[in-house]
Amino acid sequence: MEPNPTLERWIHYAGRTTLLALGWILLAGPAPESWILGIPSVLLATWASLRLAPPRRRGLSPRGLMAFLPYFLWQSVRGGIDVAGRILHPRMPIAPGFQIYRTRLSKPAARVLFLDSISLLPGSLSADLDGDRLRIHAIDADSSLAPELAALERRIAALFGERLPDPTHG
């Protein structure tokens, strides 16, 4: 199915209008009388933003984005709780070290988001990328990060509409 340019334009217009309307609510509050000035301001700001910064095709999947955002938020909370637990309970394992993971993502933007998002996983941080080899610092190097990294990689691939090759066949 071919993309519909008119529909895409309206989606961009609706998205920017919604974001600017939310910005108006944050600035002016939810009082209905504020919309006397708010509606024309939001519409004018939307028109100006579309003229000054026209939408570009980013290659992000809206469905992938909707699936990634709750995952991102949950992993952020989970990672913070895990690290705090390790600090507050000395019996929890802390054995820092490095692990290697081969990424299957090919799009540069997807790789950047993957590298940046690794810090969401409890006690992990991306340290280096050499080709497709990713070096990750782990707070507990004895436990494998591979299953969680693969799950994160799949979500980011879906976000960018990228099909990952089979891990056993490269």
PyMOL CGO cylinders between C-alpha atoms (Angstrom):
from pymol import cmd
from pymol.cgo import CYLINDER

trace = [
    CYLINDER, 0.00, 0.00, 0.00, 1.47, 3.34, -1.10, 0.3, 1, 1, 1, 1, 1, 1,
    CYLINDER, 1.47, 3.34, -1.10, 1.67, 6.17, 1.44, 0.3, 1, 1, 1, 1, 1, 1,
    CYLINDER, 1.67, 6.17, 1.44, -1.00, 8.84, 1.04, 0.3, 1, 1, 1, 1, 1, 1,
    CYLINDER, -1.00, 8.84, 1.04, 0.77, 12.25, 1.03, 0.3, 1, 1, 1, 1, 1, 1,
    CYLINDER, 0.77, 12.25, 1.03, -2.44, 14.14, 1.87, 0.3, 1, 1, 1, 1, 1, 1,
    CYLINDER, -2.44, 14.14, 1.87, -3.16, 11.87, 4.83, 0.3, 1, 1, 1, 1, 1, 1,
    CYLINDER, -3.16, 11.87, 4.83, 0.47, 12.16, 6.03, 0.3, 1, 1, 1, 1, 1, 1,
    CYLINDER, 0.47, 12.16, 6.03, 0.23, 15.96, 5.82, 0.3, 1, 1, 1, 1, 1, 1,
    CYLINDER, 0.23, 15.96, 5.82, -2.95, 15.96, 7.92, 0.3, 1, 1, 1, 1, 1, 1,
    CYLINDER, -2.95, 15.96, 7.92, -1.37, 13.60, 10.45, 0.3, 1, 1, 1, 1, 1, 1,
    CYLINDER, -1.37, 13.60, 10.45, 1.63, 15.96, 10.79, 0.3, 1, 1, 1, 1, 1, 1,
    CYLINDER, 1.63, 15.96, 10.79, -0.73, 18.94, 11.12, 0.3, 1, 1, 1, 1, 1, 1,
    CYLINDER, -0.73, 18.94, 11.12, -2.83, 17.17, 13.77, 0.3, 1, 1, 1, 1, 1, 1,
    CYLINDER, -2.83, 17.17, 13.77, 0.26, 16.03, 15.67, 0.3, 1, 1, 1, 1, 1, 1,
    CYLINDER, 0.26, 16.03, 15.67, 1.82, 19.49, 15.80, 0.3, 1, 1, 1, 1, 1, 1,
    CYLINDER, 1.82, 19.49, 15.80, -1.51, 21.08, 16.70, 0.3, 1, 1, 1, 1, 1, 1,
    CYLINDER, -1.51, 21.08, 16.70, -1.95, 18.60, 19.55, 0.3, 1, 1, 1, 1, 1, 1,
    CYLINDER, -1.95, 18.60, 19.55, 1.57, 19.21, 20.88, 0.3, 1, 1, 1, 1, 1, 1,
    CYLINDER, 1.57, 19.21, 20.88, 1.14, 22.98, 20.73, 0.3, 1, 1, 1, 1, 1, 1,
    CYLINDER, 1.14, 22.98, 20.73, -2.29, 22.75, 22.38, 0.3, 1, 1, 1, 1, 1, 1,
    CYLINDER, -2.29, 22.75, 22.38, -0.75, 20.72, 25.20, 0.3, 1, 1, 1, 1, 1, 1,
    CYLINDER, -0.75, 20.72, 25.20, 1.93, 23.39, 25.48, 0.3, 1, 1, 1, 1, 1, 1,
    CYLINDER, 1.93, 23.39, 25.48, -0.79, 26.03, 25.72, 0.3, 1, 1, 1, 1, 1, 1,
    CYLINDER, -0.79, 26.03, 25.72, -2.49, 24.10, 28.53, 0.3, 1, 1, 1, 1, 1, 1,
    CYLINDER, -2.49, 24.10, 28.53, 0.83, 23.90, 30.39, 0.3, 1, 1, 1, 1, 1, 1,
    CYLINDER, 0.83, 23.90, 30.39, 1.38, 27.64, 30.01, 0.3, 1, 1, 1, 1, 1, 1,
    CYLINDER, 1.38, 27.64, 30.01, -2.13, 29.01, 30.46, 0.3, 1, 1, 1, 1, 1, 1,
    CYLINDER, -2.13, 29.01, 30.46, -3.81, 26.27, 32.46, 0.3, 1, 1, 1, 1, 1, 1,
    CYLINDER, -3.81, 26.27, 32.46, -6.98, 24.38, 31.57, 0.3, 1, 1, 1, 1, 1, 1,
    CYLINDER, -6.98, 24.38, 31.57, -9.39, 27.33, 32.00, 0.3, 1, 1, 1, 1, 1, 1,
    CYLINDER, -9.39, 27.33, 32.00, -11.85, 27.35, 29.07, 0.3, 1, 1, 1, 1, 1, 1,
    CYLINDER, -11.85, 27.35, 29.07, -11.65, 31.15, 28.70, 0.3, 1, 1, 1, 1, 1, 1,
    CYLINDER, -11.65, 31.15, 28.70, -7.92, 30.88, 27.93, 0.3, 1, 1, 1, 1, 1, 1,
    CYLINDER, -7.92, 30.88, 27.93, -8.86, 29.24, 24.63, 0.3, 1, 1, 1, 1, 1, 1,
    CYLINDER, -8.86, 29.24, 24.63, -10.26, 32.55, 23.31, 0.3, 1, 1, 1, 1, 1, 1,
    CYLINDER, -10.26, 32.55, 23.31, -6.64, 33.47, 22.74, 0.3, 1, 1, 1, 1, 1, 1,
    CYLINDER, -6.64, 33.47, 22.74, -5.36, 29.88, 22.76, 0.3, 1, 1, 1, 1, 1, 1,
    CYLINDER, -5.36, 29.88, 22.76, -7.10, 28.56, 19.64, 0.3, 1, 1, 1, 1, 1, 1,
    CYLINDER, -7.10, 28.56, 19.64, -5.84, 31.29, 17.29, 0.3, 1, 1, 1, 1, 1, 1,
    CYLINDER, -5.84, 31.29, 17.29, -2.38, 31.14, 18.92, 0.3, 1, 1, 1, 1, 1, 1,
    CYLINDER, -2.38, 31.14, 18.92, -2.11, 27.36, 18.55, 0.3, 1, 1, 1, 1, 1, 1,
    CYLINDER, -2.11, 27.36, 18.55, -3.33, 27.46, 14.93, 0.3, 1, 1, 1, 1, 1, 1,
    CYLINDER, -3.33, 27.46, 14.93, -0.93, 30.27, 14.03, 0.3, 1, 1, 1, 1, 1, 1,
    CYLINDER, -0.93, 30.27, 14.03, 1.96, 28.52, 15.78, 0.3, 1, 1, 1, 1, 1, 1,
    CYLINDER, 1.96, 28.52, 15.78, 1.12, 25.27, 13.98, 0.3, 1, 1, 1, 1, 1, 1,
    CYLINDER, 1.12, 25.27, 13.98, 1.06, 27.02, 10.60, 0.3, 1, 1, 1, 1, 1, 1,
    CYLINDER, 1.06, 27.02, 10.60, 4.36, 28.80, 11.34, 0.3, 1, 1, 1, 1, 1, 1,
    CYLINDER, 4.36, 28.80, 11.34, 6.05, 25.63, 12.59, 0.3, 1, 1, 1, 1, 1, 1,
    CYLINDER, 6.05, 25.63, 12.59, 5.00, 23.70, 9.48, 0.3, 1, 1, 1, 1, 1, 1,
    CYLINDER, 5.00, 23.70, 9.48, 6.32, 26.50, 7.24, 0.3, 1, 1, 1, 1, 1, 1,
    CYLINDER, 6.32, 26.50, 7.24, 9.60, 26.94, 9.13, 0.3, 1, 1, 1, 1, 1, 1,
    CYLINDER, 9.60, 26.94, 9.13, 10.24, 23.26, 9.86, 0.3, 1, 1, 1, 1, 1, 1,
    CYLINDER, 10.24, 23.26, 9.86, 8.35, 21.10, 7.37, 0.3, 1, 1, 1, 1, 1, 1,
    CYLINDER, 8.35, 21.10, 7.37, 7.83, 17.48, 8.37, 0.3, 1, 1, 1, 1, 1, 1,
    CYLINDER, 7.83, 17.48, 8.37, 10.48, 15.05, 7.24, 0.3, 1, 1, 1, 1, 1, 1,
    CYLINDER, 10.48, 15.05, 7.24, 10.06, 11.36, 6.87, 0.3, 1, 1, 1, 1, 1, 1,
    CYLINDER, 10.06, 11.36, 6.87, 11.95, 9.95, 9.84, 0.3, 1, 1, 1, 1, 1, 1,
    CYLINDER, 11.95, 9.95, 9.84, 11.24, 6.31, 9.23, 0.3, 1, 1, 1, 1, 1, 1,
    CYLINDER, 11.24, 6.31, 9.23, 9.72, 5.80, 12.67, 0.3, 1, 1, 1, 1, 1, 1,
    CYLINDER, 9.72, 5.80, 12.67, 6.82, 3.43, 12.96, 0.3, 1, 1, 1, 1, 1, 1,
    CYLINDER, 6.82, 3.43, 12.96, 3.93, 4.99, 14.93, 0.3, 1, 1, 1, 1, 1, 1,
    CYLINDER, 3.93, 4.99, 14.93, 2.90, 1.51, 16.09, 0.3, 1, 1, 1, 1, 1, 1,
    CYLINDER, 2.90, 1.51, 16.09, 6.50, 0.78, 17.13, 0.3, 1, 1, 1, 1, 1, 1,
    CYLINDER, 6.50, 0.78, 17.13, 6.65, 4.10, 18.98, 0.3, 1, 1, 1, 1, 1, 1,
    CYLINDER, 6.65, 4.10, 18.98, 3.44, 3.36, 20.89, 0.3, 1, 1, 1, 1, 1, 1,
    CYLINDER, 3.44, 3.36, 20.89, 4.87, -0.02, 21.93, 0.3, 1, 1, 1, 1, 1, 1,
    CYLINDER, 4.87, -0.02, 21.93, 8.29, 1.40, 22.82, 0.3, 1, 1, 1, 1, 1, 1,
    CYLINDER, 8.29, 1.40, 22.82, 7.21, 4.29, 25.06, 0.3, 1, 1, 1, 1, 1, 1,
    CYLINDER, 7.21, 4.29, 25.06, 5.59, 2.22, 27.85, 0.3, 1, 1, 1, 1, 1, 1,
    CYLINDER, 5.59, 2.22, 27.85, 8.52, -0.23, 27.66, 0.3, 1, 1, 1, 1, 1, 1,
    CYLINDER, 8.52, -0.23, 27.66, 10.98, 2.67, 27.90, 0.3, 1, 1, 1, 1, 1, 1,
    CYLINDER, 10.98, 2.67, 27.90, 9.21, 4.12, 30.96, 0.3, 1, 1, 1, 1, 1, 1,
    CYLINDER, 9.21, 4.12, 30.96, 8.91, 0.76, 32.71, 0.3, 1, 1, 1, 1, 1, 1,
    CYLINDER, 8.91, 0.76, 32.71, 12.56, -0.14, 32.07, 0.3, 1, 1, 1, 1, 1, 1,
    CYLINDER, 12.56, -0.14, 32.07, 13.65, 3.27, 33.38, 0.3, 1, 1, 1, 1, 1, 1,
    CYLINDER, 13.65, 3.27, 33.38, 11.82, 2.67, 36.67, 0.3, 1, 1, 1, 1, 1, 1,
    CYLINDER, 11.82, 2.67, 36.67, 12.93, -0.96, 36.84, 0.3, 1, 1, 1, 1, 1, 1,
    CYLINDER, 12.93, -0.96, 36.84, 16.59, -0.07, 36.25, 0.3, 1, 1, 1, 1, 1, 1,
    CYLINDER, 16.59, -0.07, 36.25, 16.54, 2.59, 38.96, 0.3, 1, 1, 1, 1, 1, 1,
    CYLINDER, 16.54, 2.59, 38.96, 14.92, 0.25, 41.47, 0.3, 1, 1, 1, 1, 1, 1,
    CYLINDER, 14.92, 0.25, 41.47, 17.41, -2.53, 40.71, 0.3, 1, 1, 1, 1, 1, 1,
    CYLINDER, 17.41, -2.53, 40.71, 20.48, -0.34, 41.15, 0.3, 1, 1, 1, 1, 1, 1,
    CYLINDER, 20.48, -0.34, 41.15, 19.06, 1.26, 44.31, 0.3, 1, 1, 1, 1, 1, 1,
    CYLINDER, 19.06, 1.26, 44.31, 18.34, -2.22, 45.68, 0.3, 1, 1, 1, 1, 1, 1,
    CYLINDER, 18.34, -2.22, 45.68, 21.91, -3.33, 45.02, 0.3, 1, 1, 1, 1, 1, 1,
    CYLINDER, 21.91, -3.33, 45.02, 23.25, -0.30, 46.85, 0.3, 1, 1, 1, 1, 1, 1,
    CYLINDER, 23.25, -0.30, 46.85, 20.90, -0.60, 49.83, 0.3, 1, 1, 1, 1, 1, 1,
    CYLINDER, 20.90, -0.60, 49.83, 21.19, -4.39, 50.18, 0.3, 1, 1, 1, 1, 1, 1,
    CYLINDER, 21.19, -4.39, 50.18, 24.87, -5.33, 50.17, 0.3, 1, 1, 1, 1, 1, 1,
    CYLINDER, 24.87, -5.33, 50.17, 24.10, -9.04, 49.66, 0.3, 1, 1, 1, 1, 1, 1,
    CYLINDER, 24.10, -9.04, 49.66, 22.78, -8.39, 46.15, 0.3, 1, 1, 1, 1, 1, 1,
    CYLINDER, 22.78, -8.39, 46.15, 25.44, -9.17, 43.55, 0.3, 1, 1, 1, 1, 1, 1,
    CYLINDER, 25.44, -9.17, 43.55, 27.77, -6.41, 42.45, 0.3, 1, 1, 1, 1, 1, 1,
    CYLINDER, 27.77, -6.41, 42.45, 30.51, -7.82, 40.23, 0.3, 1, 1, 1, 1, 1, 1,
    CYLINDER, 30.51, -7.82, 40.23, 31.24, -5.14, 37.62, 0.3, 1, 1, 1, 1, 1, 1,
    CYLINDER, 31.24, -5.14, 37.62, 32.68, -6.11, 34.29, 0.3, 1, 1, 1, 1, 1, 1,
    CYLINDER, 32.68, -6.11, 34.29, 32.15, -6.03, 30.54, 0.3, 1, 1, 1, 1, 1, 1,
    CYLINDER, 32.15, -6.03, 30.54, 30.05, -8.12, 28.19, 0.3, 1, 1, 1, 1, 1, 1,
    CYLINDER, 30.05, -8.12, 28.19, 30.09, -8.22, 24.38, 0.3, 1, 1, 1, 1, 1, 1,
    CYLINDER, 30.09, -8.22, 24.38, 26.88, -8.15, 22.32, 0.3, 1, 1, 1, 1, 1, 1,
    CYLINDER, 26.88, -8.15, 22.32, 26.63, -8.20, 18.52, 0.3, 1, 1, 1, 1, 1, 1,
    CYLINDER, 26.63, -8.20, 18.52, 23.91, -5.84, 17.36, 0.3, 1, 1, 1, 1, 1, 1,
    CYLINDER, 23.91, -5.84, 17.36, 21.82, -6.75, 14.34, 0.3, 1, 1, 1, 1, 1, 1,
    CYLINDER, 21.82, -6.75, 14.34, 20.50, -3.22, 13.78, 0.3, 1, 1, 1, 1, 1, 1,
    CYLINDER, 20.50, -3.22, 13.78, 21.65, -1.66, 10.51, 0.3, 1, 1, 1, 1, 1, 1,
    CYLINDER, 21.65, -1.66, 10.51, 20.08, 1.82, 10.55, 0.3, 1, 1, 1, 1, 1, 1,
    CYLINDER, 20.08, 1.82, 10.55, 22.40, 4.37, 12.21, 0.3, 1, 1, 1, 1, 1, 1,
    CYLINDER, 22.40, 4.37, 12.21, 19.56, 6.12, 14.08, 0.3, 1, 1, 1, 1, 1, 1,
    CYLINDER, 19.56, 6.12, 14.08, 18.33, 2.77, 15.41, 0.3, 1, 1, 1, 1, 1, 1,
    CYLINDER, 18.33, 2.77, 15.41, 21.84, 1.91, 16.60, 0.3, 1, 1, 1, 1, 1, 1,
    CYLINDER, 21.84, 1.91, 16.60, 22.20, 5.25, 18.38, 0.3, 1, 1, 1, 1, 1, 1,
    CYLINDER, 22.20, 5.25, 18.38, 18.89, 4.78, 20.19, 0.3, 1, 1, 1, 1, 1, 1,
    CYLINDER, 18.89, 4.78, 20.19, 19.87, 1.21, 21.07, 0.3, 1, 1, 1, 1, 1, 1,
    CYLINDER, 19.87, 1.21, 21.07, 23.21, 2.35, 22.53, 0.3, 1, 1, 1, 1, 1, 1,
    CYLINDER, 23.21, 2.35, 22.53, 21.52, 5.14, 24.47, 0.3, 1, 1, 1, 1, 1, 1,
    CYLINDER, 21.52, 5.14, 24.47, 18.71, 2.89, 25.72, 0.3, 1, 1, 1, 1, 1, 1,
    CYLINDER, 18.71, 2.89, 25.72, 21.01, 0.19, 27.11, 0.3, 1, 1, 1, 1, 1, 1,
    CYLINDER, 21.01, 0.19, 27.11, 21.38, 2.25, 30.27, 0.3, 1, 1, 1, 1, 1, 1,
    CYLINDER, 21.38, 2.25, 30.27, 17.68, 1.48, 30.91, 0.3, 1, 1, 1, 1, 1, 1,
    CYLINDER, 17.68, 1.48, 30.91, 18.52, -2.12, 31.63, 0.3, 1, 1, 1, 1, 1, 1,
    CYLINDER, 18.52, -2.12, 31.63, 19.35, -2.65, 35.28, 0.3, 1, 1, 1, 1, 1, 1,
    CYLINDER, 19.35, -2.65, 35.28, 23.03, -1.98, 35.96, 0.3, 1, 1, 1, 1, 1, 1,
    CYLINDER, 23.03, -1.98, 35.96, 24.16, -1.66, 32.35, 0.3, 1, 1, 1, 1, 1, 1,
    CYLINDER, 24.16, -1.66, 32.35, 25.81, 1.00, 30.24, 0.3, 1, 1, 1, 1, 1, 1,
    CYLINDER, 25.81, 1.00, 30.24, 27.06, 0.94, 26.65, 0.3, 1, 1, 1, 1, 1, 1,
    CYLINDER, 27.06, 0.94, 26.65, 30.82, 1.54, 26.63, 0.3, 1, 1, 1, 1, 1, 1,
    CYLINDER, 30.82, 1.54, 26.63, 32.02, 1.05, 23.04, 0.3, 1, 1, 1, 1, 1, 1,
    CYLINDER, 32.02, 1.05, 23.04, 30.82, 0.10, 19.58, 0.3, 1, 1, 1, 1, 1, 1,
    CYLINDER, 30.82, 0.10, 19.58, 33.21, -1.43, 17.05, 0.3, 1, 1, 1, 1, 1, 1,
    CYLINDER, 33.21, -1.43, 17.05, 31.38, -2.43, 13.89, 0.3, 1, 1, 1, 1, 1, 1,
    CYLINDER, 31.38, -2.43, 13.89, 28.51, -4.56, 15.15, 0.3, 1, 1, 1, 1, 1, 1,
    CYLINDER, 28.51, -4.56, 15.15, 30.30, -5.48, 18.41, 0.3, 1, 1, 1, 1, 1, 1,
    CYLINDER, 30.30, -5.48, 18.41, 28.98, -3.63, 21.40, 0.3, 1, 1, 1, 1, 1, 1,
    CYLINDER, 28.98, -3.63, 21.40, 30.91, -3.58, 24.66, 0.3, 1, 1, 1, 1, 1, 1,
    CYLINDER, 30.91, -3.58, 24.66, 28.64, -3.13, 27.67, 0.3, 1, 1, 1, 1, 1, 1,
    CYLINDER, 28.64, -3.13, 27.67, 29.59, -2.39, 31.26, 0.3, 1, 1, 1, 1, 1, 1,
    CYLINDER, 29.59, -2.39, 31.26, 27.44, -4.40, 33.65, 0.3, 1, 1, 1, 1, 1, 1,
    CYLINDER, 27.44, -4.40, 33.65, 27.07, -3.99, 37.40, 0.3, 1, 1, 1, 1, 1, 1,
    CYLINDER, 27.07, -3.99, 37.40, 26.91, -7.80, 37.58, 0.3, 1, 1, 1, 1, 1, 1,
    CYLINDER, 26.91, -7.80, 37.58, 29.02, -9.23, 34.76, 0.3, 1, 1, 1, 1, 1, 1,
    CYLINDER, 29.02, -9.23, 34.76, 28.19, -12.78, 35.89, 0.3, 1, 1, 1, 1, 1, 1,
    CYLINDER, 28.19, -12.78, 35.89, 24.56, -12.48, 34.76, 0.3, 1, 1, 1, 1, 1, 1,
    CYLINDER, 24.56, -12.48, 34.76, 23.94, -12.46, 31.01, 0.3, 1, 1, 1, 1, 1, 1,
    CYLINDER, 23.94, -12.46, 31.01, 22.44, -9.30, 29.55, 0.3, 1, 1, 1, 1, 1, 1,
    CYLINDER, 22.44, -9.30, 29.55, 21.91, -10.96, 26.14, 0.3, 1, 1, 1, 1, 1, 1,
    CYLINDER, 21.91, -10.96, 26.14, 18.19, -11.83, 26.54, 0.3, 1, 1, 1, 1, 1, 1,
    CYLINDER, 18.19, -11.83, 26.54, 17.32, -8.30, 27.70, 0.3, 1, 1, 1, 1, 1, 1,
    CYLINDER, 17.32, -8.30, 27.70, 19.52, -6.72, 25.02, 0.3, 1, 1, 1, 1, 1, 1,
    CYLINDER, 19.52, -6.72, 25.02, 17.85, -8.86, 22.34, 0.3, 1, 1, 1, 1, 1, 1,
    CYLINDER, 17.85, -8.86, 22.34, 14.39, -7.80, 23.60, 0.3, 1, 1, 1, 1, 1, 1,
    CYLINDER, 14.39, -7.80, 23.60, 15.42, -4.12, 23.57, 0.3, 1, 1, 1, 1, 1, 1,
    CYLINDER, 15.42, -4.12, 23.57, 16.94, -4.52, 20.11, 0.3, 1, 1, 1, 1, 1, 1,
    CYLINDER, 16.94, -4.52, 20.11, 13.71, -6.08, 18.77, 0.3, 1, 1, 1, 1, 1, 1,
    CYLINDER, 13.71, -6.08, 18.77, 11.64, -3.18, 20.12, 0.3, 1, 1, 1, 1, 1, 1,
    CYLINDER, 11.64, -3.18, 20.12, 13.96, -0.60, 18.59, 0.3, 1, 1, 1, 1, 1, 1,
    CYLINDER, 13.96, -0.60, 18.59, 13.94, -2.48, 15.28, 0.3, 1, 1, 1, 1, 1, 1,
    CYLINDER, 13.94, -2.48, 15.28, 10.12, -2.35, 15.35, 0.3, 1, 1, 1, 1, 1, 1,
    CYLINDER, 10.12, -2.35, 15.35, 10.26, 1.36, 16.16, 0.3, 1, 1, 1, 1, 1, 1,
    CYLINDER, 10.26, 1.36, 16.16, 12.33, 1.99, 13.01, 0.3, 1, 1, 1, 1, 1, 1,
    CYLINDER, 12.33, 1.99, 13.01, 10.50, -0.56, 10.86, 0.3, 1, 1, 1, 1, 1, 1,
    CYLINDER, 10.50, -0.56, 10.86, 13.68, -2.62, 10.56, 0.3, 1, 1, 1, 1, 1, 1,
    CYLINDER, 13.68, -2.62, 10.56, 13.70, -6.38, 10.13, 0.3, 1, 1, 1, 1, 1, 1,
    CYLINDER, 13.70, -6.38, 10.13, 16.41, -8.05, 12.15, 0.3, 1, 1, 1, 1, 1, 1,
    CYLINDER, 16.41, -8.05, 12.15, 18.33, -10.96, 10.65, 0.3, 1, 1, 1, 1, 1, 1,
    CYLINDER, 18.33, -10.96, 10.65, 18.11, -14.29, 12.40, 0.3, 1, 1, 1, 1, 1, 1,
    CYLINDER, 18.11, -14.29, 12.40, 20.68, -14.24, 15.23, 0.3, 1, 1, 1, 1, 1, 1,
    CYLINDER, 20.68, -14.24, 15.23, 22.05, -17.64, 14.21, 0.3, 1, 1, 1, 1, 1, 1,
    CYLINDER, 22.05, -17.64, 14.21, 22.48, -16.70, 10.56, 0.3, 1, 1, 1, 1, 1, 1,
    CYLINDER, 22.48, -16.70, 10.56, 23.81, -13.13, 10.96, 0.3, 1, 1, 1, 1, 1, 1,
]
cmd.load_cgo(trace, "trace")
